[in-house]
Amino acid sequence: MTSENTARPGVRRPRADRARQVADVLRRQVLAGVFTGGALPHEERLAEEFGESRNTVREALDLLRTEGLVRRVPGSGTLVLADKVPHGLNRLQGLAETLHEHGEVVNEVRSLGPVRAPGPVARRLGLPEGADVVYVERLRRLNGLPLSLDLTYLVPDLGAGLDAADLAHTDVFRLIEEAAGQPLGSAEITLEAVSADAHSASVLEVPRGAALLMLERLTTLADGRPVDLEYVRFRGDRITMQGRLLRDIP
């Protein structure tokens, strides 16, 4: 039997801490599709692999069940349940470009038209105070399921020609490049966890207060001009962010 606590002598860690550690490793394996047969190894095998007790492994699996990633089926063991899609952070791409291998992305345009830019938005886009911008609100669906709620502010000269029909099946990035006659260059992004407000929860079909991934992105053209400020709320149970970072050593 594997010992209940395998930490160094004199160092005691609560089982809940060790279970969370096991869950973190298993979560990454589940999302990476390591368990190709759809079933996780038996608890006894996992206990041996992690050097933990079966009770600790069982608690780790309970955490993953709570997150909706796996489910326990009597006679079959623990099965992979969730199917999150990866969103790459290495390249500047629209959602449909990023997820084209995982199905069809369709945009439900909920709002489209000119609005007065809030002061902070105007400043981020390099516009004068009180200037108009084109505001777009879209519900993004992947294979028919709600995935994200996108709130977008576009500079008026590039956003004025957009219509809902174009936005339904085309990423706004591509439409911006066509209107500008030049490619996009770069984007500044911030990623954080937020709770679903009443509106977001209703649109994304999640409970109010559910955890969402929120991506703020300011996108510029190749010439450095800022043209697109977005606030994208992703369902955390349907997407995972992935990237590759390089270390610059002075």
C-alpha positions as CSV (number, residue, x, y, z in Angstrom):
1,M,0.0,0.0,0.0
2,T,1.3,3.4,-0.9
3,S,2.0,5.6,2.1
4,E,-0.5,8.3,2.9
5,N,2.2,11.0,2.9
6,T,5.3,10.7,0.8
7,A,6.8,14.1,1.5
8,R,10.3,14.4,3.1
9,P,10.6,13.4,6.7
10,G,9.5,16.1,9.0
11,V,7.4,17.8,6.3
12,R,3.7,17.2,6.5
13,R,1.2,18.4,3.9
14,P,-2.5,18.1,4.2
15,R,-4.1,15.5,1.9
16,A,-6.1,18.2,0.3
17,D,-2.9,19.9,-0.9
18,R,-1.5,16.7,-2.3
19,A,-4.8,15.9,-4.0
20,R,-4.8,19.3,-5.7
21,Q,-1.3,18.7,-6.9
22,V,-2.3,15.4,-8.4
23,A,-5.4,17.0,-10.0
24,D,-3.3,19.7,-11.6
25,V,-1.2,17.1,-13.5
26,L,-4.2,15.0,-14.4
27,R,-6.1,18.0,-15.6
28,R,-3.4,18.8,-18.1
29,Q,-3.3,15.2,-19.3
30,V,-7.1,15.2,-19.8
31,L,-7.1,18.4,-21.8
32,A,-4.1,17.3,-23.9
33,G,-6.0,14.1,-24.9
34,V,-3.4,11.8,-23.3
35,F,-6.1,9.3,-22.3
36,T,-7.0,8.4,-25.9
37,G,-9.2,5.5,-24.8
38,G,-11.5,7.9,-22.9
39,A,-10.7,6.3,-19.6
40,L,-8.2,7.3,-16.9
41,P,-6.0,4.5,-15.4
42,H,-7.3,2.7,-12.3
43,E,-7.0,4.5,-9.0
44,E,-4.4,2.0,-7.8
45,R,-2.2,2.6,-10.9
46,L,-2.5,6.4,-10.4
47,A,-1.6,6.1,-6.8
48,E,1.5,4.2,-7.7
49,E,2.5,6.7,-10.5
50,F,2.1,9.7,-8.2
51,G,3.4,8.1,-5.1
52,E,0.2,8.9,-3.2
53,S,-2.5,6.9,-1.4
54,R,-5.7,5.9,-3.2
55,N,-7.6,8.2,-0.9
56,T,-5.5,11.1,-2.2
57,V,-6.0,10.1,-5.8
58,R,-9.8,9.6,-5.2
59,E,-9.9,13.2,-3.8
60,A,-8.1,14.5,-6.9
61,L,-10.5,12.8,-9.2
62,D,-13.4,14.3,-7.2
63,L,-11.9,17.8,-8.0
64,L,-11.9,17.0,-11.7
65,R,-15.5,15.7,-11.5
66,T,-16.5,18.9,-9.8
67,E,-15.0,20.8,-12.8
68,G,-16.9,18.7,-15.2
69,L,-13.8,17.1,-16.8
70,V,-14.4,13.5,-15.9
71,R,-17.2,11.2,-14.5
72,R,-17.2,8.0,-12.6
73,V,-19.0,5.1,-14.2
74,P,-19.6,2.0,-12.1
75,G,-17.8,-0.9,-13.8
76,S,-15.9,1.3,-16.2
77,G,-13.9,3.5,-13.9
78,T,-13.3,7.3,-14.5
79,L,-14.1,8.5,-18.0
80,V,-13.1,11.7,-19.7
81,L,-16.2,13.9,-20.0
82,A,-15.2,17.4,-21.1
83,D,-13.9,18.3,-24.5
84,K,-12.2,21.7,-24.2
85,V,-10.7,23.3,-27.3
86,P,-7.3,24.9,-27.3
87,H,-7.0,28.6,-28.0
88,G,-3.4,29.5,-29.1
89,L,-1.7,32.6,-27.8
90,N,1.4,32.4,-30.0
91,R,-0.1,34.1,-33.0
92,L,-2.6,37.0,-33.7
93,Q,-5.6,35.1,-35.1
94,G,-9.3,35.4,-35.0
95,L,-11.3,32.7,-33.2
96,A,-12.4,30.9,-36.4
97,E,-8.8,30.9,-37.6
98,T,-7.6,29.4,-34.3
99,L,-10.3,26.8,-33.9
100,H,-10.9,25.8,-37.6
101,E,-9.7,22.2,-36.8
102,H,-12.3,21.8,-34.1
103,G,-15.5,22.6,-35.9
104,E,-17.6,25.5,-37.2
105,V,-17.5,28.9,-35.5
106,V,-20.6,30.9,-36.1
107,N,-21.2,34.5,-34.8
108,E,-24.5,35.7,-33.6
109,V,-24.4,39.4,-34.0
110,R,-26.4,40.9,-31.1
111,S,-25.5,44.5,-31.6
112,L,-23.8,46.5,-34.3
113,G,-23.6,50.3,-34.8
114,P,-22.0,53.6,-33.9
115,V,-21.8,54.7,-30.3
116,R,-19.9,57.4,-28.5
117,A,-16.6,56.0,-27.3
118,P,-16.2,55.9,-23.5
119,G,-13.2,58.1,-22.6
120,P,-10.8,55.2,-21.8
121,V,-11.7,53.4,-25.0
122,A,-11.1,56.6,-27.1
123,R,-7.7,57.0,-25.5
124,R,-6.7,53.4,-26.1
125,L,-7.7,53.7,-29.8
126,G,-6.0,57.1,-30.2
127,L,-9.3,58.9,-30.9
128,P,-10.3,62.4,-29.6
129,E,-12.6,62.6,-26.6
130,G,-16.3,62.2,-27.6
131,A,-15.5,60.5,-30.9
132,D,-17.7,57.8,-32.2
133,V,-16.7,54.1,-32.6
134,V,-18.4,51.1,-34.1
135,Y,-19.6,48.8,-31.3
136,V,-20.1,45.1,-32.1
137,E,-21.4,42.5,-29.6
138,R,-21.3,38.9,-30.8
139,L,-22.1,35.5,-29.3
140,R,-19.6,33.0,-30.7
141,R,-20.7,29.4,-31.0
142,L,-18.5,26.4,-31.8
143,N,-20.5,23.5,-33.3
144,G,-23.7,25.1,-32.0
145,L,-22.6,25.5,-28.4
146,P,-22.0,28.9,-26.8
147,L,-18.3,29.6,-26.4
148,S,-17.7,33.3,-26.0
149,L,-19.3,36.7,-25.7
150,D,-17.3,39.4,-27.6
151,L,-17.6,43.1,-27.0
152,T,-15.7,45.0,-29.7
153,Y,-14.9,48.7,-30.3
154,L,-13.6,49.5,-33.8
155,V,-12.3,52.8,-35.2
156,P,-15.1,54.4,-37.3
157,D,-13.4,54.4,-40.7
158,L,-12.8,50.7,-40.6
159,G,-15.9,49.6,-38.8
160,A,-18.4,51.7,-40.7
161,G,-18.6,49.2,-43.6
162,L,-19.3,46.1,-41.5
163,D,-22.6,44.4,-41.6
164,A,-24.1,41.5,-39.7
165,A,-24.1,39.2,-42.7
166,D,-20.3,39.5,-43.1
167,L,-19.7,39.1,-39.4
168,A,-21.8,35.9,-39.1
169,H,-19.2,33.7,-40.6
170,T,-16.0,35.8,-40.9
171,D,-13.6,36.9,-38.2
172,V,-13.5,40.7,-37.7
173,F,-9.7,40.5,-38.1
174,R,-10.1,39.5,-41.7
175,L,-12.7,42.2,-42.4
176,I,-10.4,44.9,-40.8
177,E,-7.5,43.9,-43.0
178,E,-9.7,44.0,-46.1
179,A,-10.9,47.5,-45.2
180,A,-7.5,48.8,-44.2
181,G,-5.6,47.3,-47.1
182,Q,-2.9,46.1,-44.9
183,P,-2.4,43.3,-42.4
184,L,-2.7,43.5,-38.6
185,G,0.6,43.8,-36.8
186,S,0.4,43.0,-33.1
187,A,-1.9,43.0,-30.1
188,E,-1.6,43.7,-26.4
189,I,-3.5,41.1,-24.3
190,T,-4.6,40.7,-20.7
191,L,-6.2,37.4,-19.5
192,E,-8.0,37.1,-16.2
193,A,-10.8,35.3,-14.5
194,V,-14.1,37.1,-14.0
195,S,-17.5,36.0,-12.6
196,A,-20.4,35.8,-15.0
197,D,-22.8,38.8,-14.6
198,A,-26.5,38.3,-15.2
199,H,-26.2,39.3,-18.9
200,S,-23.2,37.2,-19.7
201,A,-24.6,34.2,-17.8
202,S,-27.8,34.3,-19.8
203,V,-26.1,34.7,-23.1
204,L,-23.4,32.0,-22.5
205,E,-25.9,29.7,-20.8
206,V,-24.0,29.4,-17.5
207,P,-25.0,30.0,-13.9
208,R,-24.6,33.6,-12.7
209,G,-21.3,33.9,-10.9
210,A,-19.7,31.1,-12.9
211,A,-16.0,31.5,-13.7
212,L,-15.2,32.9,-17.1
213,L,-11.9,33.7,-18.9
214,M,-11.8,37.3,-19.9
215,L,-9.4,38.4,-22.7
216,E,-8.8,42.1,-23.2
217,R,-7.1,42.7,-26.5
218,L,-5.9,45.9,-28.2
219,T,-5.0,45.2,-31.8
220,T,-3.0,47.4,-34.1
221,L,-2.3,47.4,-37.8
222,A,1.1,46.6,-39.2
223,D,1.9,50.4,-39.2
224,G,1.2,50.5,-35.5
225,R,-2.2,52.2,-35.6
226,P,-4.6,50.8,-32.9
227,V,-7.9,49.9,-34.5
228,D,-9.7,47.2,-32.4
229,L,-10.3,47.0,-28.7
230,E,-12.0,43.8,-27.6
231,Y,-13.3,42.3,-24.3
232,V,-14.0,38.6,-24.9
233,R,-15.6,36.4,-22.2
234,F,-14.9,32.7,-22.7
235,R,-16.7,29.8,-21.1
236,G,-14.0,28.4,-18.9
237,D,-15.4,24.9,-19.2
238,R,-15.1,24.8,-23.0
239,I,-11.7,26.4,-23.8
240,T,-8.1,26.3,-22.6
241,M,-5.4,28.9,-23.4
242,Q,-2.1,27.6,-24.7
243,G,1.1,29.3,-25.6
244,R,4.9,29.0,-25.9
245,L,7.0,31.6,-24.2
246,L,10.6,32.4,-24.9
247,R,12.9,33.9,-22.3
248,D,14.9,36.9,-23.3
249,I,18.1,37.0,-21.2
250,P,19.7,40.5,-20.9
